[in-house]
Amino acid sequence: MITPDKSAFPNGISAPDQLPSIDLTALIDIIFIVLVFLLLTANSQLLSLPVDVPQSPSSAMTVVENKQAITINIMATAPYWAIDGEEFNDLATFTTAFAARFQAMPDATVIIAADKAAPVEPLMQLLALLQAQSISQTQILMEH
C-alpha cells in the first residue's frame, strides 16, 4: 500500500517536482521586430498631386483645336522628355527649354503625350513643373 508523504505540505498535497514552463524569449523578439517595423512604416507621408478628372464621359474627350500648342512627349526609355519632338537628356535642360518656349508663346496650350509604357516619375516631375509655373491650361492625350 502506498502511503502519502505528509512531510511536504501540511494539508497532505505533495509538491510536484517541477512545473512545466514555456520559454517566451523568441515570442517577445518577434513582437519587438513587428513593433519596430510598424513604427518605421506608419509615419511615412504620401505625396499627392490633385488632378481634376471630368465626371461625365462626354466632357472627358475634347477635340484639340489648331491653335498654338506646346507638345510635351514622355517616352518609355531615357531620354524621357521631349518638346515638339526635340529630346532632352535631363530634367534641368528640359525645364529651361520649356520655360523659354512658354515665355515665347504664353497663350499656348500645353499638350502632354505620354507613352503608356513610360514610368510614372517623369510624368509626376512634369506635372510638378507645370504646377510650379502656374500653368493650368493643359491637355493629356490618351489612347482609347
C-alpha positions as a Markdown table, in Angstrom:
| # | Residue | x | y | z |
|---|---|---|---|---|
| 1 | Met | 0.0 | 0.0 | 0.0 |
| 2 | Ile | 1.2 | 3.5 | -0.9 |
| 3 | Thr | 1.3 | 5.9 | 1.9 |
| 4 | Pro | 1.2 | 9.6 | 1.2 |
| 5 | Asp | 4.1 | 11.7 | 2.2 |
| 6 | Lys | 2.7 | 14.3 | 4.5 |
| 7 | Ser | 6.1 | 15.9 | 5.1 |
| 8 | Ala | 5.8 | 18.1 | 2.0 |
| 9 | Phe | 2.7 | 20.2 | 2.8 |
| 10 | Pro | 0.6 | 20.2 | 6.0 |
| 11 | Asn | -2.6 | 19.6 | 4.0 |
| 12 | Gly | -1.4 | 16.4 | 2.6 |
| 13 | Ile | -0.7 | 17.5 | -1.0 |
| 14 | Ser | 2.7 | 16.7 | -2.3 |
| 15 | Ala | 4.7 | 19.3 | -4.3 |
| 16 | Pro | 5.4 | 18.5 | -7.9 |
| 17 | Asp | 9.0 | 18.1 | -8.8 |
| 18 | Gln | 8.9 | 21.0 | -11.4 |
| 19 | Leu | 6.1 | 22.9 | -13.0 |
| 20 | Pro | 6.2 | 22.9 | -16.8 |
| 21 | Ser | 7.3 | 26.3 | -18.3 |
| 22 | Ile | 7.2 | 28.0 | -21.7 |
| 23 | Asp | 10.2 | 29.9 | -23.0 |
| 24 | Leu | 8.8 | 33.3 | -24.2 |
| 25 | Thr | 12.1 | 34.8 | -25.4 |
| 26 | Ala | 11.5 | 34.0 | -29.1 |
| 27 | Leu | 7.9 | 35.3 | -29.0 |
| 28 | Ile | 9.0 | 38.6 | -27.4 |
| 29 | Asp | 11.7 | 39.0 | -30.0 |
| 30 | Ile | 9.2 | 38.6 | -32.8 |
| 31 | Ile | 6.8 | 41.0 | -31.2 |
| 32 | Phe | 9.5 | 43.7 | -30.9 |
| 33 | Ile | 10.5 | 43.2 | -34.5 |
| 34 | Val | 6.9 | 43.6 | -35.7 |
| 35 | Leu | 6.5 | 46.7 | -33.4 |
| 36 | Val | 9.7 | 48.3 | -34.9 |
| 37 | Phe | 8.5 | 47.6 | -38.4 |
| 38 | Leu | 5.1 | 49.1 | -37.8 |
| 39 | Leu | 6.7 | 52.2 | -36.2 |
| 40 | Leu | 9.0 | 52.8 | -39.1 |
| 41 | Thr | 6.4 | 52.4 | -41.8 |
| 42 | Ala | 3.4 | 54.1 | -40.1 |
| 43 | Asn | 4.8 | 57.6 | -40.2 |
| 44 | Ser | 5.6 | 57.7 | -43.9 |
| 45 | Gln | 3.8 | 60.5 | -45.7 |
| 46 | Leu | 2.5 | 60.0 | -49.2 |
| 47 | Leu | 2.9 | 62.9 | -51.6 |
| 48 | Ser | -0.1 | 63.6 | -53.8 |
| 49 | Leu | -0.9 | 65.9 | -56.6 |
| 50 | Pro | -4.5 | 66.9 | -57.1 |
| 51 | Val | -5.9 | 66.2 | -60.6 |
| 52 | Asp | -9.3 | 67.4 | -61.8 |
| 53 | Val | -10.9 | 64.4 | -63.5 |
| 54 | Pro | -14.1 | 65.1 | -65.6 |
| 55 | Gln | -17.2 | 63.5 | -64.2 |
| 56 | Ser | -19.2 | 62.8 | -67.3 |
| 57 | Pro | -17.9 | 60.8 | -70.3 |
| 58 | Ser | -18.9 | 63.4 | -72.8 |
| 59 | Ser | -16.8 | 66.1 | -71.2 |
| 60 | Ala | -13.8 | 63.7 | -70.9 |
| 61 | Met | -13.0 | 63.8 | -74.6 |
| 62 | Thr | -12.3 | 67.2 | -76.2 |
| 63 | Val | -11.1 | 67.9 | -79.7 |
| 64 | Val | -7.7 | 69.5 | -79.9 |
| 65 | Glu | -8.0 | 72.8 | -81.8 |
| 66 | Asn | -5.5 | 74.1 | -84.3 |
| 67 | Lys | -4.1 | 76.9 | -82.1 |
| 68 | Gln | -0.7 | 77.5 | -80.6 |
| 69 | Ala | 0.3 | 74.4 | -78.6 |
| 70 | Ile | 3.4 | 73.1 | -76.9 |
| 71 | Thr | 3.5 | 69.3 | -77.2 |
| 72 | Ile | 5.5 | 67.5 | -74.5 |
| 73 | Asn | 6.3 | 63.9 | -75.1 |
| 74 | Ile | 7.2 | 61.5 | -72.3 |
| 75 | Met | 9.0 | 58.4 | -73.6 |
| 76 | Ala | 9.3 | 54.9 | -72.1 |
| 77 | Thr | 13.1 | 55.0 | -72.2 |
| 78 | Ala | 15.7 | 57.7 | -71.5 |
| 79 | Pro | 15.7 | 60.5 | -72.5 |
| 80 | Tyr | 12.2 | 60.7 | -71.1 |
| 81 | Trp | 11.3 | 64.3 | -72.1 |
| 82 | Ala | 10.8 | 65.9 | -75.5 |
| 83 | Ile | 9.2 | 69.2 | -76.5 |
| 84 | Asp | 7.8 | 69.1 | -80.1 |
| 85 | Gly | 10.0 | 66.2 | -80.9 |
| 86 | Glu | 13.2 | 67.7 | -79.5 |
| 87 | Glu | 14.6 | 65.3 | -76.8 |
| 88 | Phe | 16.2 | 66.4 | -73.6 |
| 89 | Asn | 18.6 | 64.2 | -71.6 |
| 90 | Asp | 17.9 | 65.6 | -68.1 |
| 91 | Leu | 15.1 | 67.5 | -66.3 |
| 92 | Ala | 17.2 | 70.7 | -65.8 |
| 93 | Thr | 17.7 | 71.3 | -69.5 |
| 94 | Phe | 14.1 | 70.3 | -70.3 |
| 95 | Thr | 12.9 | 72.8 | -67.6 |
| 96 | Thr | 14.9 | 75.7 | -69.1 |
| 97 | Ala | 13.9 | 74.9 | -72.7 |
| 98 | Phe | 10.2 | 74.6 | -71.6 |
| 99 | Ala | 10.3 | 77.9 | -69.8 |
| 100 | Ala | 11.8 | 79.6 | -72.8 |
| 101 | Arg | 9.2 | 78.1 | -75.1 |
| 102 | Phe | 6.4 | 79.0 | -72.8 |
| 103 | Gln | 7.6 | 82.6 | -72.5 |
| 104 | Ala | 7.7 | 82.8 | -76.3 |
| 105 | Met | 4.1 | 81.5 | -76.5 |
| 106 | Pro | 2.3 | 82.4 | -73.2 |
| 107 | Asp | -1.2 | 81.7 | -74.7 |
| 108 | Ala | -0.2 | 78.3 | -76.0 |
| 109 | Thr | -1.9 | 75.2 | -74.7 |
| 110 | Val | 0.4 | 72.6 | -73.2 |
| 111 | Ile | -0.4 | 69.1 | -74.6 |
| 112 | Ile | 1.1 | 66.1 | -72.8 |
| 113 | Ala | 1.5 | 62.9 | -74.8 |
| 114 | Ala | 2.9 | 60.1 | -72.7 |
| 115 | Asp | 3.8 | 56.6 | -73.8 |
| 116 | Lys | 1.8 | 54.0 | -71.9 |
| 117 | Ala | 5.0 | 52.1 | -71.1 |
| 118 | Ala | 6.7 | 55.3 | -69.7 |
| 119 | Pro | 7.5 | 55.3 | -66.0 |
| 120 | Val | 5.3 | 57.5 | -63.7 |
| 121 | Glu | 8.2 | 59.5 | -62.2 |
| 122 | Pro | 8.9 | 61.7 | -65.3 |
| 123 | Leu | 5.1 | 62.5 | -65.6 |
| 124 | Met | 4.9 | 63.5 | -62.0 |
| 125 | Gln | 8.0 | 65.7 | -62.4 |
| 126 | Leu | 6.4 | 67.3 | -65.4 |
| 127 | Leu | 3.1 | 67.9 | -63.5 |
| 128 | Ala | 5.0 | 69.4 | -60.6 |
| 129 | Leu | 6.9 | 71.7 | -63.1 |
| 130 | Leu | 3.6 | 72.8 | -64.6 |
| 131 | Gln | 2.1 | 73.5 | -61.2 |
| 132 | Ala | 5.2 | 75.5 | -60.1 |
| 133 | Gln | 4.9 | 77.6 | -63.3 |
| 134 | Ser | 1.1 | 78.1 | -62.5 |
| 135 | Ile | 0.1 | 76.5 | -65.9 |
| 136 | Ser | -3.4 | 75.1 | -65.7 |
| 137 | Gln | -4.2 | 75.1 | -69.5 |
| 138 | Thr | -3.0 | 71.6 | -70.2 |
| 139 | Gln | -4.4 | 68.6 | -72.1 |
| 140 | Ile | -3.3 | 65.0 | -71.6 |
| 141 | Leu | -3.6 | 62.8 | -74.7 |
| 142 | Met | -4.7 | 59.3 | -74.1 |
| 143 | Glu | -5.3 | 56.3 | -76.4 |
| 144 | His | -8.8 | 54.9 | -76.1 |
